[in-house]
Amino acid sequence: MKSISVRDALLINDGELREVNVHIQDGKIWHIDPIGRKRPADQVLSLQGAFLMPGAIDDQVHFREPGLTHKGELATESWAAVAGGVTSYMEMPNTKPAAITIERLEQKYARAAEVSPANYTFYLGATPDNLEELKSADYSRICGVKIFMGSSTGDLLVNEADALDAIFSSVGALIALHCESDPMIAEQLKHWKEQLGEDRLTPAHHPKIRTREACYASSAQAVEIARKYGSRIHVLHISTKEELDLFDADLPLAEKRITAEACVHHLWFEEGDYPRLGNRIKWNPAIKSSEDRAALRGALNDGRIDVVATDHAPHTLEEKDQPYLSAPSGGPLVQHSVPMMFDLVEQGVLTHARLVELMCHNPAVLFRIPDRGYVREGFQADLAVVRSKPNAIAREGLLYRCGWSPLEGSTLGHVVESTLVNGHLVWHNGQKGRFVAGHRLRFTKS
């Protein structure tokens, strides 16, 4: 395997910014040197002061394979991920068929090994009836269990107290949670239909139907059950200021058993954007007020939010352009999440060091992923190069199967120039590199 020397980089890592050269050999980081030391290498990447960071680890994506490949595929969406500096992803079980057995999960792993340039892992989906499957899984090879406490249908919805107690009390793995109260949402939907009629409901009603109260009630229930049984839970896509008070800001991450994630769309958009973007920013949980957005941004810095991810969930434009009640929730963002967060740094929302903690270091610590998430000697060379320059988001530059983005027509201030996965240059100057399959992520149990 060729050696690579990454030179004249402004490294963001371990809470510091420093100028370095990084020497990569056999897929790993061998040396981190002052910029004055230049080791010989087969290939040289001269960064000329661009930012170098660990590759982002996205702990929540929906890549839609199998069964929904008109929306996205493991190949297309993982190429979009590496184009955006995301070198590892954790994909959700709500495919068709749903990944609720080890056999189905292994089929997804086998497919990713064929087509994914990024490192990969998959959640095992919980149902009211698959407890024995959850208990028998090898969680050194699976990132965790996913429970939809709301916003799902069929087997993947688990919202009865007895089923939740059984899973929380007996599954030793990390449990990732979608928390919304379906009964409360149903009540509000009925109310607004009666008030206005179905035809007059618009995307602006989304946070009025999928309310803050529905989010808080479900998240609070999950936290209460987890404390009862000492479970490790990770509450995904927090969207309200009230939910933030459920999480501890003081404990070191490695000691926390209850953690929280924020997603870039809840940090970027607010309900004033619905008239302009409509269903293109229809997500579950809903994007809410500017006050909620401000609270989430503040929690990035005080320790209540532990991870930033995307909830990348593509749908076709034909699907999204349906009337509000018929349009599916979710959208594509994995190609631009890192530049978006760099722009928030420029706005003073957080620091470069904290950005890298939330998108790289903390996912590795939280999910106990060895040798990734940091730029350290002996670690896998999963790296992203980010340069400050105008980045106009246009449809022709998108790699998603669905072919659109809610960011179209905007210009970000940063671009991912290069991405290395396990020491392979898979993205450089707007072009795909030679395909080399990413690795299946592994996890330690302590």
Protein Blocks (a to p, Z undefined) as FASTA:
>chain_A
ZZdddehiacdeehiacddddddeehiafbdcdfkbccddfbdcdekhpacddddddfbd
cehighilmmocfklmmmmmmmnopabdcddfkbcdddfbfklmmmmmmmmmmmmmbdcd
ddddddfklmmmmmmpcfklbgbdcddfbhiehjllccbfklmmmmmmmmcbdcdddddd
fklmmmmmmmmmmmnopklpcfklmmmmmgfklmmmmmmmmmmmmmmnopacddehifbf
klmmmpcfkbcfklpcbdcdddfklmmmcfklmmmnmmmlcccdddddfklmmmmmmmmm
nopambdcfkpacddfklmmpcfklpccdddfklmmmmmmmmmmmnomacfklmmmmmmm
mmmmmnopghihiacehiacdddddddddddddfklpcbfnlpafkgoiacfbdcfbdce
ehiafbgghiacdddddddddddfZZ
